[in-house]
Every structure is written in structure tokens, then in C-alpha cells.
Amino acid sequence: MPGSIVKQGKNSWRIRYELPRDPKTGKRRQGSETVRGTRKDAEKRLREILVEIDRGTWAEPSKTNMTVGEYLKDFLAKYAADHPTGSTAQTARYLLNRHAIQELGDLPLPKLSPHHLDRLYTHMRQPKERGGKGLSTRTVRYVHVLVKTALDRAVDLGLLAQNPAHRVKPPQLKKRKRVLPLTDDEKQRLLEAAKGDRYENLFIVALGTGMRLGELLSLTWEQVDLAAGTITVMNLHGEDDAIQEAKTESSKRSIPIFPEVHRALTNQRARLAQEKLAAGPLYEDRDLVFPNHIGRPSCPKNVRRRHYKPALERAGLPRETHFHALRHTFATSLLRRGVDVKKVSAWLGHADAGFTYRVYHHYIPEKLEPGEAERLNAILFPSRDKKAR
């Protein structure tokens, strides 16, 4: 193999390679780079460089003294300015600090290679018992997107000659199982099984509004107008019990309060008054509709694990039934009964009714129900309908 590899220390190798002659002087030039890992890793990196030189795509590394950590923190400041609302910037800050900066932060930015990123992603996915972090493929892919976006900016700013993240393939995401709505019978069984549970009213409101779990756990009484019969969705339940503004304008919406939902909210208000009295000075009244027993925001994982899944089991439903199935049940129940898809889309908080139709169109009945033909005929041919009378 053209070029050379010299061991520098434990898991450290120095590779040297011949560069095209200087176009001005005609003198020979050499390049070098340090690779951390096995000799095979060094050989792989040397082959990559030689291929780039042969193709004419090789670019001299930047001379910046900035480290990966310093640059990513600078990137996060800009990212936060570009995403002032919602949890997007907070999530990006957590993921990059916890993984990319923690693992690669001390590395000089120009020395960052595809191999470094590939090893980072492998370490993130490896089980904890094997020394890894045991993270999901989805989280690793999210980190990859953030790193790639950050390094694209570094290239634009002239800090990097090229983006190493473009030569790294993130792990493939397994196709998620389709979340199916509950049938009318399954819905009734779930509600029967949830009777007496502390979050019984939350399940009823979920089925009657299509709200996401995060939206329900962020819901305040100020957003509930029982007299007008509307719920205004504005917030999301974020990390560390933080209540954050909804990320998009379409997520902020008004949903009608149907009678069963009205009864559930009235019962919930009475329940909270009793819990507040029982907790005494320990109670932190944050005006939440579905708080924990001392008024603080409920933990989504606890709601699912300690209340929702046991209710599923009692109802004879699969324990892996996603909470999001309640949102799908709300949508399909209305569409099956002829409610306008635009109304359902607005209540779900979708930006486009076309998206709602694509997701749920197979639940919209094609056959007319008894009496439906006459009603639609009167709409299509109003004058003839009057003559027939």
C-alpha cells in the first residue's frame, strides 16, 4: 500500500502519504495524520485518503486550533438562537454535550475523522454490560443528524475542508410497528379496566380529545374552559419536568369538550381538591390538570408503566399497545362516523388536512349508512328534493 503506517503508542498510529507535487515549485509533498484505534483502522483511513488523492477530492486540513468541543458549543449557541421556542434546542444541547462533546470534545477539529464518528455511534449503541451506553438506534441517528449539520456549518465557515460525517453511515432504523387504533369494544374494555385508577380521567380525556400524552400532562386549568366547552392546547411536557411552549403554530389549537370529557374533567377537579387537602403543605399547586399526588408534573414513563399498561392487561389488551393508540382511536372514531376530515385535522393539531387524510383515509367509510343516501341526495339536488315532496 502506498504510504506508510508507524505505531506511535497504544492504539495510536501515524500515517504518511504522498501528495501531488506543489503546482508552483514542482517539489514533492507529504501529508500525515494520527489515527486512534487498531492497525486496520489506520490502514482503512490511509486507503480513504489515497482514494481521495487519486480522485482529486482530497483537501488540506484546516489550520484552526479549535477543538471539537469548542466548536460544537459555538454551534449550539447559534442553534439555540435559531430555535428559540420548544424543546428542540434543549434536546440538541443535551445530546451533543452528553455524547459528541463528552467523547470527542478534546480532539482538534481538523483531526476529526469518519472513524471517530463511527466509533462514537458504535459505543453509543453497545449494551452497557459490554461497556457501551445502550442507547436506541433512533437516538444515535438523532446525534448523527446534529453532528452532520454542525460540521456542514464548519465547512461553510472554512474551519473544515470537508465534512467527515458524510462518510459515516448511521445505524439503520428498524421499521416501527404500526400503531393501531382501538375498536369500540376494546375502548370500552379499557375504560372499564381503568375505573378507580388515579389516571382514569386522563385516559377518558385522551380518547375524547386526541391529545398527546405530553400535552395532557402539561395541560393547566387555565387552558380548560368548561363553560365555553373548549380546551386550548399550548404546551408540551418537556425534560426535567419543564413545561414548554408547543413547537409549531398548528400544535396550538382549540378542541371541543364533549360531554364525557366534561364529566371526566369535572371529576378530576374534585379528585385534585381531595389530594391537595390530604397532602397539605407538601402540595405544589401548579394549576396542572393531571399532576402527580403532590401537584408536580407527572412523569410520562410512570403514567405509562404504572397505570396505562396495567389497565391494558386488566382489559385483556396487548401490554405493548402504545399510548398514541388513544389519539388514533379519537381520529378514526370520528372519521368512521362521517366527521369532516378538516375538523379532525384541526383538533389533532396537524398543519395540513391532507396529511390527516393520508394517515387515516382507509378508516373513512366508502359505503353509505342507512338513510345517508337520502341526506346526501338532498344536498346534491335540493330543488328536485323539494318537488318530490
C-alpha positions in Angstrom: 0.0 0.0 0.0 1.5 3.4 -1.0 2.2 5.5 2.1 3.4 4.3 5.5 2.0 3.5 8.9 4.0 3.8 12.1 2.9 2.9 15.6 3.1 5.9 18.0 1.7 4.4 21.2 -1.1 2.3 22.5 -3.9 2.4 19.9 -2.3 5.3 18.1 -0.8 5.3 14.6 0.9 7.8 12.3 0.1 7.5 8.7 2.0 9.3 5.9 1.1 9.6 2.3 2.4 11.2 -0.9 0.6 14.3 -2.1 0.5 15.8 -5.6 3.6 17.9 -6.3 3.4 21.6 -5.5 1.9 23.2 -8.6 4.2 26.3 -8.2 7.6 24.8 -7.4 7.1 21.2 -8.5 8.5 19.9 -5.2 7.3 16.7 -3.6 4.9 17.0 -0.7 3.8 14.6 2.0 0.9 14.6 4.3 0.4 12.9 7.7 -2.3 12.1 10.2 -2.7 10.4 13.5 -5.3 7.6 13.7 -6.5 6.2 17.0 -7.6 2.5 17.1 -6.2 -0.7 15.6 -3.8 -1.0 12.7 -6.7 -2.0 10.5 -8.3 1.3 11.3 -5.1 3.1 10.3 -5.0 1.1 7.0 -8.6 1.9 6.3 -8.0 5.7 6.8 -4.9 5.6 4.6 -6.8 3.9 1.8 -9.6 6.6 2.1 -7.0 9.4 1.8 -5.2 7.7 -1.2 -8.6 7.3 -3.0 -9.4 11.0 -2.4 -5.9 12.0 -3.7 -6.4 9.8 -6.8 -9.9 11.3 -7.5 -8.7 14.8 -6.9 -11.1 15.3 -4.0 -8.5 15.5 -1.2 -8.4 18.8 0.6 -5.8 20.0 3.1 -7.0 20.0 6.7 -7.8 23.3 8.3 -5.2 25.0 10.5 -7.7 26.0 13.2 -6.7 25.3 16.8 -10.3 24.9 17.8 -11.3 21.6 19.4 -14.4 19.6 18.6 -15.9 20.5 21.9 -15.3 24.3 21.5 -16.7 24.3 18.0 -19.9 22.3 19.0 -20.6 24.6 21.9 -20.3 27.5 19.5 -22.7 25.7 17.1 -25.2 25.1 19.9 -25.3 28.8 20.7 -26.3 29.5 17.1 -28.7 26.6 17.2 -30.5 27.9 20.3 -30.8 31.3 18.6 -32.4 29.6 15.5 -34.8 27.6 17.7 -35.9 30.0 20.5 -39.1 28.1 21.4 -39.9 24.5 22.2 -37.6 21.7 23.3 -35.6 21.4 20.0 -32.5 23.4 21.2 -32.7 21.8 24.7 -32.6 18.3 23.2 -29.8 19.2 20.9 -27.7 20.7 23.7 -28.3 17.6 25.9 -27.4 15.1 23.2 -24.3 16.8 21.9 -22.9 17.5 25.4 -23.7 14.1 26.6 -22.2 12.2 23.7 -20.3 14.0 21.0 -18.6 16.6 23.3 -18.1 14.1 26.1 -16.4 11.5 23.8 -14.7 13.7 21.2 -14.5 17.2 22.8 -10.8 17.3 23.3 -10.0 16.3 19.7 -8.7 19.1 17.4 -11.5 19.8 15.0 -9.3 19.3 11.8 -8.4 15.9 13.1 -12.0 14.6 13.4 -12.3 11.7 11.0 -15.2 9.4 9.9 -13.6 6.7 12.0 -14.0 8.8 15.2 -17.7 9.3 14.5 -18.2 5.6 13.5 -16.6 4.5 16.9 -18.8 7.1 18.7 -22.0 5.7 17.2 -20.9 2.1 18.0 -20.1 3.0 21.6 -23.5 4.6 22.0 -25.3 1.5 20.7 -23.3 -1.1 22.5 -25.1 -2.7 25.6 -24.0 -1.3 29.0 -22.7 -4.7 30.1 -20.2 -4.5 27.2 -19.0 -1.0 28.1 -21.3 0.9 25.9 -24.2 3.3 26.6 -27.0 1.0 25.5 -28.9 3.7 23.5 -31.5 3.3 20.9 -30.9 3.5 17.2 -33.2 6.5 17.0 -31.1 8.4 19.5 -27.8 7.6 17.6 -29.4 8.7 14.3 -30.5 12.0 16.0 -27.0 12.6 17.2 -25.6 11.9 13.7 -28.0 14.4 12.2 -27.0 17.1 14.7 -23.2 16.4 14.1 -23.6 16.4 10.4 -25.5 19.7 10.5 -22.9 21.2 12.8 -20.0 20.1 10.6 -21.6 21.3 7.4 -21.6 24.8 9.1 -17.9 24.3 9.9 -17.2 23.6 6.2 -19.1 26.7 5.2 -17.1 28.8 7.8 -13.8 27.4 6.4 -13.0 25.6 9.6 -13.0 22.2 7.8 -12.1 21.2 4.3 -14.9 18.6 4.2 -17.5 17.1 6.5 -16.4 13.6 7.8 -20.0 12.9 8.9 -21.0 12.5 5.2 -18.8 9.4 5.0 -20.3 7.7 8.0 -23.5 5.6 7.7 -25.7 5.8 10.9 -27.4 2.6 12.0 -30.5 1.6 10.1 -33.7 2.4 11.9 -36.0 -0.7 12.2 -39.4 -0.2 10.8 -41.7 0.8 13.6 -44.8 -1.3 14.2 -47.9 0.5 13.0 -49.9 1.9 15.9 -53.4 0.6 15.5 -56.5 2.4 17.0 -58.7 0.5 19.4 -62.0 -0.9 18.3 -65.2 0.3 20.0 -65.2 -2.9 22.1 -61.5 -2.5 23.1 -62.0 1.1 24.0 -64.9 0.2 26.3 -62.9 -2.6 27.9 -60.0 -0.2 28.6 -62.3 2.4 30.2 -63.9 -0.3 32.4 -60.4 -1.6 33.4 -59.3 2.0 34.2 -62.1 2.7 36.6 -60.8 3.7 40.0 -57.2 4.3 38.7 -55.7 7.6 39.6 -55.4 8.5 35.9 -58.8 7.2 34.8 -59.9 10.7 33.8 -56.7 11.2 31.8 -57.5 8.2 29.7 -61.0 9.5 29.0 -59.7 12.9 28.0 -57.1 11.3 25.7 -59.8 9.2 24.0 -62.1 12.2 23.8 -59.7 14.9 22.5 -56.9 13.1 20.7 -54.3 15.0 22.8 -50.8 13.6 23.1 -49.6 12.3 26.5 -47.1 15.2 26.7 -49.9 17.7 26.0 -52.2 16.2 28.6 -49.5 16.2 31.3 -48.8 19.9 30.5 -52.4 20.9 30.5 -53.4 23.6 33.0 -56.9 24.6 34.2 -56.3 28.0 32.6 -56.5 26.2 29.2 -59.8 24.5 30.1 -63.0 26.5 29.6 -65.8 24.2 30.8 -68.4 26.9 30.3 -67.4 27.5 26.7 -66.7 23.8 26.2 -63.2 24.2 24.8 -59.6 23.1 25.6 -56.8 25.3 24.3 -53.6 23.3 23.7 -50.5 25.5 24.1 -47.8 23.5 25.9 -45.8 20.3 25.9 -44.3 18.3 28.8 -40.5 18.5 28.3 -37.5 17.1 30.1 -36.8 17.6 33.7 -40.4 18.4 34.5 -40.2 21.6 32.3 -43.4 22.8 30.7 -42.5 24.2 27.3 -44.4 26.0 24.5 -45.7 23.9 21.7 -43.1 23.7 18.8 -45.4 24.7 15.9 -48.4 27.0 15.4 -50.6 24.1 14.3 -49.9 22.3 17.6 -51.6 25.3 19.3 -55.2 24.6 18.9 -58.7 24.6 20.3 -60.5 21.3 20.9 -64.2 20.9 21.8 -65.1 19.4 25.1 -67.6 16.6 24.5 -70.0 15.6 27.4 -68.0 12.6 28.5 -64.8 14.7 28.6 -66.6 17.4 30.5 -67.6 14.8 33.2 -64.1 13.5 33.4 -62.6 17.0 33.9 -65.2 17.8 36.5 -64.4 14.6 38.4 -60.7 15.3 38.0 -61.1 18.8 39.6 -62.9 17.2 42.6 -60.1 14.5 42.9 -57.4 17.1 42.9 -59.2 19.1 45.7 -59.1 16.0 47.8 -55.5 15.2 47.1 -54.5 18.8 47.8 -56.2 18.6 51.2 -54.6 15.3 52.0 -51.1 16.5 51.0 -51.3 19.7 53.0 -48.2 21.9 52.8 -46.4 19.3 50.6 -48.7 20.1 47.7 -47.3 22.4 45.0 -50.2 23.8 43.1 -49.0 24.5 39.6 -52.6 24.6 38.1 -52.0 21.3 36.3 -55.0 19.2 35.3 -53.1 15.8 35.6 -50.3 16.4 38.2 -48.8 13.8 40.5 -50.1 13.4 44.0 -48.3 16.5 45.3 -49.1 18.8 42.4 -45.9 18.4 40.4 -45.8 17.4 36.7 -46.5 13.7 36.3 -43.7 11.6 34.8 -44.8 10.2 31.4 -42.9 6.9 32.0 -44.6 6.4 35.3 -48.0 7.0 33.8 -47.4 4.5 31.1 -45.7 1.9 33.2 -47.7 2.1 36.5 -51.1 3.0 35.2 -51.7 2.6 31.4 -50.0 -0.8 30.9 -51.7 -2.4 34.0 -55.1 -1.1 32.7 -54.3 -2.7 29.3 -53.6 -6.0 31.0 -56.8 -5.9 33.0 -58.7 -5.1 29.8 -57.1 -8.1 28.0 -55.3 -5.9 25.6 -51.7 -6.3 24.5 -49.3 -4.6 27.0 -47.3 -3.1 24.2 -50.3 -1.1 22.9 -48.8 2.4 22.5 -50.5 5.3 24.4 -50.6 7.0 21.0 -53.2 4.4 20.0 -55.7 6.5 22.1 -55.0 9.5 19.8 -55.5 7.3 16.7 -58.8 6.0 18.3 -60.1 9.5 18.7 -59.4 10.3 15.0 -60.7 7.1 13.5 -63.9 7.0 15.7 -64.8 10.5 14.3 -63.9 9.8 10.7 -65.7 6.5 10.6 -68.9 8.4 11.5 -68.5 11.0 8.8 -67.0 13.9 10.7 -65.2 16.3 8.3 -61.5 15.4 7.9 -60.6 19.2 8.2 -62.2 19.4 11.6 -60.5 16.2 12.8 -57.2 17.5 11.4 -57.6 20.8 13.3 -58.4 19.1 16.5 -55.3 16.8 16.2 -53.1 19.8 15.5 -52.0 18.7 12.0 -50.7 21.5 9.8 -52.3 20.0 6.7 -55.6 18.2 6.4 -54.0 16.3 3.5 -51.6 14.7 6.0 -54.6 13.6 8.2 -56.3 12.2 5.1 -53.2 10.2 4.1 -52.9 8.7 7.6 -56.5 7.9 8.2 -58.2 7.7 4.7 -58.6 3.9 5.0 -60.8 4.4 8.0 -63.2 6.7 6.2 -66.2 4.5 5.2 -66.8 4.0 1.5 -70.3 2.5 1.8 -73.2 4.7 2.8 -75.0 4.1 6.1 -78.8 3.6 6.1 -80.5 6.9 5.3 -77.3 8.5 4.3 -78.1 8.4 0.5 -81.3 10.4 1.0 -79.5 13.0 3.1 -76.7 13.4 0.5 -79.2 13.5 -2.4 -81.0 16.4 -0.7 -77.6 18.3 -0.6 -76.7 17.4 -4.3 -80.2 18.0 -5.8 -82.1 20.4 -3.4 -84.6 21.6 -6.0 -85.6 18.1 -7.1 -85.9 17.1 -3.5 -88.4 19.9 -2.8 -90.5 18.9 -5.9 -90.7 15.3 -4.8 -92.3 16.5 -1.6 
